[in-house]
């Protein structure tokens, strides 16, 4: 089954909790703190795998959860880090954050790894909070929450040449004749229901890849037919090869056929339309093909045209040599603009937004990623930990901002699901 688009929910593992513990030994009843830190939670990575050709595995694993780090223990025992989860995906997979619409990763190389959801760090044990003024802290820290994301995985197959055209113009026959790929071929429209990719090997040892995309029809850019779903697979190609039935085998006009496809590509994506284009004039063995080609060249004098008959193999050697020479002169295909990326190649830590304060009736509401993370990692039922949380808020300027907005002593302040009393 060919699957090229999947939405997946990712839950990276939270960090293990730190431990509150004190050294207890014979003849030393007042031992110092010895609570160990928790281990790191499992991150979730996507890894490029050249052997995969579809996202079908992810279709059956739409929720992926990383394990929580092991909690710390007394006697300075640190919790173990959890092993990261690594999900193999086909080359050409893009990963987009569904909330922001930005691309997290574009995986194009074998064994290339991207961290998609980062596991939480382990919480610190009470030994880590010991200071000269407080040598025996009675609190520890919970593990940091793991990152949660909903992502869209989209496969855009990587090929040097993309074959496009109306149904039944001979794209699949051509691919089967020049590569080891054997797509389904039959005498009816839409025989090809998913992209096929083949490796073309020349006698001089050079190779390139070619993709046969399902046939387009007029209105494809608006969702009519099948081909519009697969035009995205042409976005990585260096050359767009329009296969045209120059023999008018089904009574069609080759000029009109080319114009239909060219307009649909332009409507779908102007960047795709700007790619280097050639025309493969197929079925040149049929009556009337040479006359049609003469009219076609007159209408499009600047187009590079290769004359072939996929059925009889006429002109195939010239086509392959010509494509190979063109590919050597063309730059790598640019699939995305830099501003479409959240990060590029390496994982980029999410910038924690500053806090915001609003008033809901008689209650103040404080929101902010950093504050919420701090609260989740605080054992708020512990007085010492709660006091530390209050000091942190003060250091971040929350108290000062509340006062500026008019908060009075005794006002209620809500952070997440907790209600605090404001003290000036």
N, C-alpha and C positions, 0 to 999 in steps of 0.2 A: 504494500500500500504506500502510495506517495503522499506524504504530508509535508507541507512547506510553511505552515503557520500554526503556532500553538501559544496559548496563554498559560503561564505557570505562576503559582504562588510559592514564594521562597521565604522560609523562616530560618535564618541562621541561628545557631545555638547560642543561648545566653552564657555568660561566664559563670563559673562556679563561685559559690559564696565563700567569703573569707571567714575565718574561725575566730571566736573570742575564747581565749584559753590562757591559763596562767601556769607557770611551771610549779609543779608540786613534787618536792623531793624531801626525803628524810632529813631532818635537822634544818630545813629551809622552808618554813611555812609561808614566807612572804616572797615566793619566787616571782620573777618578772613576767611580762606577757610573752606568750610563745605561740600565738595563733597564726597558722600559715595562710597564705593566699590561695584563692581558688584558681582552677585552671581555665584556659581560654576555651570558649565555645567553638563549635565547628563552623568554619566559613564554607560558602558554597561557590565552587569554581565551575566554569564551563571550559572545556578543553577541546580544541580542534582535532578531529579524527578523519583522515583522508579516506578511510574505508567506509564511512557512513555516507549515504546519499539521500536520507530523508529524516524528518523529525518525528517519525512514528513512535519512537520509544518515549519521547516526552509526552506524547498524547495520552499515554496511560500512566503518567506520573505527574499529574497536574499540581500536586502539593508536595513540596520537598522540604523536609525539616532536618536541621542540624542538631546534634546532641549537645546538651548542656555540659559545660566543663565540670570536672570533679571538684567537689567542695574541699576547701582546706581543712586541716585538722590541727590538733594540739601538738606540742613537741616540735613546732616549726615544720610541720609536714605540709608541703604544698600539694594542691590538687593537680592531677594530670590534665594536660591539654587534650581536647578531643580531636580526633583525626578529621581533617577537612573532607568535605564531600566533593568529588570531581565527576562532573557529568560530561560524557562525550557527546559532541554535536558535530554535524557535517561542516566541512569548510564552506564558507559563504554565509554562515549564520550571523544575523544581526540580532542584538538583544536591546530592546527598548523599554524604558521605564514607563509603565502605563499611566502613572500619576503626572509625570512631568513632560512626557512625550519626547524626551531626549534619549539619544542612543548611548547605551552603557558600553557596549562592546561590538566590534566588527571582527569576526574570527575568520581569518583567511589563510592561516598557516597551520600545518600539521603540528600537533602537540603544543600549540600556543594556548596559554592559560589566562583567563580573566576572572578576577574575583567579582562576583555579581552581588553577593550578600555577605557582609563581614560579620564573623562571630564576635560576641562580646568578650571583653577582657575579664579576667578573674577579679572578683572583689578582694580587697586587701584585708588581711587578718589584723587583729588588734596590735600585734607587734609593730606593724608598719606605721601606726599612729602615735607611738611612744615619743615623747619630747622631754626636754628638761623640766618644763612646767607641769607636764602630765606623764610621768614615767610609767603609769599602769592604766592605760585607757581600757574602759570596760565595754568597748563596742568594736564592731568590725563592719565591713562593707559587703553588701550583696553584689553578686555578679552583674556586670553590665549587660543590658538586654542585647540580643542579637538583632542584626538589621533585618527588616521585613520589607519585601518588595513584591509587587505584582508586575511581571514582565511579559512582553510579547516577543517570542522567538520567531524569526522570519528567515527562511532559507532563500538565498539568492545564489543560484548555482554559478560556479566560476568556470567560464569558458572563454577562449580567445575569440571565437566567432559564434554569433547567434543567428540561426536560420529563422527568418520570419516570412510570413506570406499567408495567403488565403488557404482554406482547406483543399487538400488533394492536388497541390501544385508539384508534389514530388519531394518534399523536404525529407521525409523518413526514408524514402528510397535512396536519396543522395547520401544520407548519413550511413546507411547500411552498406553502400558500395565503397565508401572511402575509409571506414573505420571498423573496429571490431564490435560495434554496437549493432544490435538486431532489434530495432523497434517493430511494433506491430504494423503491418502494411496490409491494407485492404482497399477495395474499390468503393468506398463510401466515405462521406465527410466525417471529420472528427474521430478518425481512427486513433490518433494520438491524443490521449487524455491527460498526459503529464509529460514534463520535459524529459528528453533523453539526451545523454551526453556521451560522446565518443572521442577516442584519442586517434588522431590522424598521424600516421608515420610515413615519412617520405623516404625515397631511396637513398638520399644523402644523409640519413640518420636524424634529421630534424623532425620534431613533433610539435603538434599544437592540438588544442581541444576545440570541439565544435558541439554546440547544443541545438537540438531540434525542438522548437517550441510549438505547442498546439496551435492549430490554424486560427487566424483572426478573421473576423467578419466586420462589415460596416456596423458601427455603433458599439464596437468592443470597448472603447474607452468609457462608455456609459454603463458597461456591465452586460452587454448583450453577447451571448455565446460563451465560449470557454477561454479563449486566448487571453483576454484581459487579465485573468488571474495569474497568468504566467509571464506577462511582459516584464515583470520585475526581475525575472531571471536574465533578461537581456541587459540589465543595468551594469553588470560587471564586464561585459564583453568589450573588446577593442574594436571589433568590426560588426556592423549589422549587415547581414547578407539577405537582401530581398530575393526570394525565389519566386520567379514569375513563369507561369505557363505560357511560353511564347508560341506554342502550337495551338492555342485556343481549343484544347481537347474537349472542354465542356461548353464551347460556344461563347466564352468570355472574351472581353477586350483586354489584352495585356496592359495597355496604357491606363485604363480605368482601374484595373486590379492594383497596379503599383500605387496610383494616387490614393486609393482607399486605405491601403496599409500605411502609407506615409502620413496621411492625415490622422489616422488613429494613434500612431506612435507620438505625433506632435501633441495631440490632445491629452494623451496619458502622461507624458513627462517631456518637457522641452529639452532637458539635459540629455535624455535618451535620444531624442530626435537629432541632437547636434553631433552624435557619434559618427565616425567615419562609415560611409555607406557604400556598398557595392550592389550590383544586380547580377544574379545568376539566372541567365536566360535558359530555362530548362525545356525539354521536349523539342529540341531543335531538329530531331529526326522526323517530325510530323510535317505534313503538307501545310504550306502557308506560314510556317515559322519564320523563314528568312524574310518574307515580305513584312510580317509583323515586327520583326527586329529592326528593319530599315526605318519604319515609322517611329518605333520607340526611340531609336538613337537620334532621330531628328527632333523629337520632343524633349529629350534629355541628353544633350550633347556632352555635358560635363561629367556624367556618371561613368564610373568604371564598370564595364559589362563583360562577363565571362559567358561564352556560349557552350552549353553542354547538353548531353542527353543522359540522364542518370540511368535510364533503362538499358542503354547500349554501351555506357561508359565512355561515350564520345566526349572529348574535351576535359575529362576529369584530371588528367596529369597537369595540363596547363592551369586549371583552376587551383589545384593544390600548391603548385610552385608559386603562382601569383599571390595566393593568400599568405604563404610563408614569407615571401619577400615583403609584403605590405606590413605584416605583423612586426617585422624587425625594425621598421621605420616609425612605428606608432608608439606614443608614450603609454604608460600604465593608465588604466581607466580610473578616473576619479568618481567614486560612487556617491560620496557625501561631502557636504561643506563642513568645515571645522566647527561652525557654530551649532551644528546639529548634534554634536557629541556632548555628553556629560563628562566623559573622560576619554582619553585616547591612549591605547596600548596598556598603560599602567593604571591600576586602581587608584581612584582619587577619593580621598575621604570627603564625606559630605560636610559642608560648612554648616555649623550649628548656628541657627538664626538667633538674633537677640530676642529678649523677652518682650512681651506686650502686656499691657494692663488695661482692663476695661471694667466698667461697673454694670452689674446686673442686679437691678433693684437696690437693696441695701448692702449687697455683697460685692466685694472686689474680686475680679478673676485675673489670675496671672498665668500666662501661657508662654512657652518657649521650649525648644528642644533640649537645650542644655539643662534648664531647670527641671524639666520632667525626667530626664535621664538621671540627674542627681537624686531626685526623690525616689525613683525606682531602686536606686542602689543604696538607699538609706534605710536602716532598721528604725523606722520612725517611732516604734513602741519603746525604744531604748532612749532614756533621757539624755545621755551623753551624745548619742548619735543625732537626736533631734536638735540639741543645742548647736552641734557642728553644722547641721543643715541651715539653721537660722543664721549662723555666722557667714556661711557661704553666700546666702541670699543678700545679706547686708554688704558683703564685699563686691557683689555683682551690681549693686546700686538699686536693688528692688525696693528697699525701705525708703531710700531717698526719693525715688520716683513716686511711691505711694503717698508720701507726705506732700510732694509737689502737687499731686492731683487732688489733695484734700482729705486723705484718709485720716481718721481720728483714732485715738487709743480705744481699744475695745471693738473696733470694726472687724467683721469677718472677712477673711481672705481665702479664696478657694484656689487650690492648685491640684489639678487632676480631680481625684475623688476625695481629697482631704480638705478639711476646713481648719484654718488657723486663726488665732486671735492676734490682731495687730497691736504691737506695743511700740510707742514712740521712743 
